[in-house]
Amino acid sequence: MPATTPDPAPAARPRSSIRSLLRLWPYVRPIRGRLATSAVVGVVASSTGLLIPLVLKWLVDGPVTDQDPSGVWLGGGLVLLLGVLEAGLFGLRRWLVARPLAGVEASMRGDLYRRLQRLPVAFHDKWASGQLLSRATTDLQILRMFLAFPLVFLFVNATTLLVGFCILLAQSPLLTLVLLGPAAPLVVLSMRFETRYALAARRAQDQAGDLATLVEESVLGVRIIKAFGRHRTQSQAFHRQARDLRGTELHKARLLSDLWAIIMTLPELAIGVALVVGVLQVSDDKLSAGTLVAFLTTALALRWPVESIGFLLAMSNEAATAADRYFEPMTTDGAESSAGAEAGTHPAAPRGDGLRMEGVRFRYPDAPAGSAALLCGVDLHIRSGETMALVGATGCGKTTLTALVPRLHEPTGGRITLDGADTAEMAVARLRELVAVAFEEPTLFSATVRENVAMGAGPDGAGEAEVLRALEIAQCGFVHALPDGLDTQVGEQGLSLSGGQRQRLALARAVVGRPQFLILDDPLSALDVHTEALVEAALRDVLRETTALVVAHRPSTVQLADRVALMSGGRITAVGTHPELLRDNAEYRRLMSGLDTVVEPLERSDAR
Ligand SMILES: Nc1ncnc2c1ncn2[C@@H]1O[C@H](COP(=O)(O)OP(=O)(O)OP(=O)(O)O)[C@@H](O)[C@H]1O
């Protein structure tokens, strides 16, 4: 099932940026002291800058008018000192927050990673990996930038404006009124901009996530794309999505440039008008030249706090969107709980009853409405130490049923017990210590052979002897011929292995921990007949010590099992030994003779 972009509706819903940003509080709380100090230092720094016009006023009205060179030198030195102090304080502000903010980003990323690990397989089936990747990278960077700049500077600039206007008011109330003229239209404009920019920012961030998904799929599926000559189609899809993203980014840039143009023009106009009015006042002797110089220099110094509002608002908006996107997977329902006994504290249930399924029902959450449940009352008992083969037509739900045992999906009805203990009540960690799985599609990680195999052992890990034993059972002799033996890197960024080799390593991983319960989903499908026979011979010893459910498509795999369960119409319709079923069950005979047919949903619902 292809992963898709999650519900795009949030982009269309109006939301409060402030409420979205307030959700960051738990992460910001530990560094609130640092942030507050950095804000205070920022205010002191910009207020220091506002003292410069006052020194200029003193310079013009005093030493310059009196033609006193030593006074001019003193004034110049003072201006230089204030400038250096301002720069130093801004540097200190930056130093105060840089390290703590990197820590906030790291802890948010850590929480998201842990959350993604705990979210059920159903969640990952639905969410595109690129979307999750962009939330864990770009969105978190945007949030760090917000905490470093807009959060502090919206406060620092607002305070600077307040202090600045008090200074202006003290110089000339009339000229201050002239300067305040554009304030009302600027506020209205900023509010309108905020709404429109928020929608564009959300769209751009979602589109970036979709693009990341497409790139990831193109890289992972490069063999298929080449083999089927689909590079042109894939590249067209890439260009289409990249064009859409570019369009949205341009739209954002247009919104920002419109706002910026007005934010730059209106204050400049107001300063121009203030200059004309001020010059008239100086010529009428209603204002000293020094006061006019100080007023205009202060007004010019306040241009930056006003002009920066545009991009501070834009960055805050993007941060609000990033916060929404970050918290979507963080607050999605269904994370695997650690309900039940804690890992390690749940006593291993006494051996005896084996694996029991009672009336197990399941339907995928995204199955079409009104369609029949995939599993509609599975009853099956695998005795302790027994190996049960699970046979059924393609698509009848065998893999799904095996995934319910380690709770990769939660059954929608019925119960599964392991030696009498209900899996629904067990801590997930404990359950997965008891049950080992090897899937038909073997996934290896970017790690050494040894690490990939040892991953299947419990929290105590596996020693060298255990790893070698598992490799031998799975007939993985080929690993000793690899360039670095067991230390050879395999997986996505390592040496490429054949399908059969990967499958055998996955099998070694499943058996390394001597699991009490073993689930094998057609584990030998990629092996040649000779290797399959060797693996089966070695597996028999392992299977004797464990309770196993083995999905089987071929008579050779079925031979591994003590008994066979036939699955059909979402239920187990027959259980018996291979010869018994061959003798008594026509469907089983058909399946084993290779005349298998794909199960259509209609057939399933008919069977009910
Ligand atoms: N994540 C999913 N969401 C919705 N439907 C799914 C999902 N995974 C599988 N299905 C559907 O459930 C049905 C059973 O799939 P499953 O893989 O369990 O069958 P199977 O018997 O193991 O098939 P095979 O023998 O080919 O491996 C199929 O129709 C499949 O399309």
PDBQT file of the ligand as one rigid body, heavy atoms in Angstrom, charges set to zero:
ROOT
HETATM    1  N1  LIG A 701      -1.342  -2.058   5.159  1.00  0.00    +0.000 N 
HETATM    2  C1  LIG A 701      -2.412  -2.522   4.534  1.00  0.00    +0.000 A 
HETATM    3  N2  LIG A 701      -3.523  -1.761   4.439  1.00  0.00    +0.000 NA
HETATM    4  C2  LIG A 701      -4.625  -2.224   3.807  1.00  0.00    +0.000 A 
HETATM    5  N3  LIG A 701      -4.696  -3.445   3.245  1.00  0.00    +0.000 NA
HETATM    6  C3  LIG A 701      -3.625  -4.237   3.303  1.00  0.00    +0.000 A 
HETATM    7  C4  LIG A 701      -2.425  -3.824   3.949  1.00  0.00    +0.000 A 
HETATM    8  N4  LIG A 701      -1.529  -4.828   3.854  1.00  0.00    +0.000 NA
HETATM    9  C5  LIG A 701      -2.137  -5.828   3.200  1.00  0.00    +0.000 A 
HETATM   10  N5  LIG A 701      -3.388  -5.475   2.850  1.00  0.00    +0.000 N 
HETATM   11  C6  LIG A 701      -4.366  -6.320   2.157  1.00  0.00    +0.000 C 
HETATM   12  O1  LIG A 701      -4.687  -7.411   2.975  1.00  0.00    +0.000 OA
HETATM   13  C7  LIG A 701      -4.855  -8.586   2.176  1.00  0.00    +0.000 C 
HETATM   14  C8  LIG A 701      -4.024  -9.706   2.753  1.00  0.00    +0.000 C 
HETATM   15  O2  LIG A 701      -2.654  -9.397   2.641  1.00  0.00    +0.000 OA
HETATM   16  P1  LIG A 701      -1.545 -10.401   3.219  1.00  0.00    +0.000 P 
HETATM   17  O3  LIG A 701      -0.234  -9.849   2.858  1.00  0.00    +0.000 OA
HETATM   18  O4  LIG A 701      -1.829 -10.662   4.647  1.00  0.00    +0.000 OA
HETATM   19  O5  LIG A 701      -1.865 -11.721   2.374  1.00  0.00    +0.000 OA
HETATM   20  P2  LIG A 701      -1.018 -13.070   2.261  1.00  0.00    +0.000 P 
HETATM   21  O6  LIG A 701      -1.990 -14.176   2.421  1.00  0.00    +0.000 OA
HETATM   22  O7  LIG A 701       0.136 -13.059   3.165  1.00  0.00    +0.000 OA
HETATM   23  O8  LIG A 701      -0.523 -12.964   0.766  1.00  0.00    +0.000 OA
HETATM   24  P3  LIG A 701       0.792 -13.631   0.102  1.00  0.00    +0.000 P 
HETATM   25  O9  LIG A 701       0.593 -15.099   0.153  1.00  0.00    +0.000 OA
HETATM   26  O10 LIG A 701       0.748 -13.113  -1.287  1.00  0.00    +0.000 OA
HETATM   27  O11 LIG A 701       1.989 -13.166   0.863  1.00  0.00    +0.000 OA
HETATM   28  C9  LIG A 701      -4.480  -8.195   0.750  1.00  0.00    +0.000 C 
HETATM   29  O12 LIG A 701      -5.684  -8.009   0.039  1.00  0.00    +0.000 OA
HETATM   30  C10 LIG A 701      -3.757  -6.887   0.898  1.00  0.00    +0.000 C 
HETATM   31  O13 LIG A 701      -4.034  -6.045  -0.186  1.00  0.00    +0.000 OA
ENDROOT
TORSDOF 0
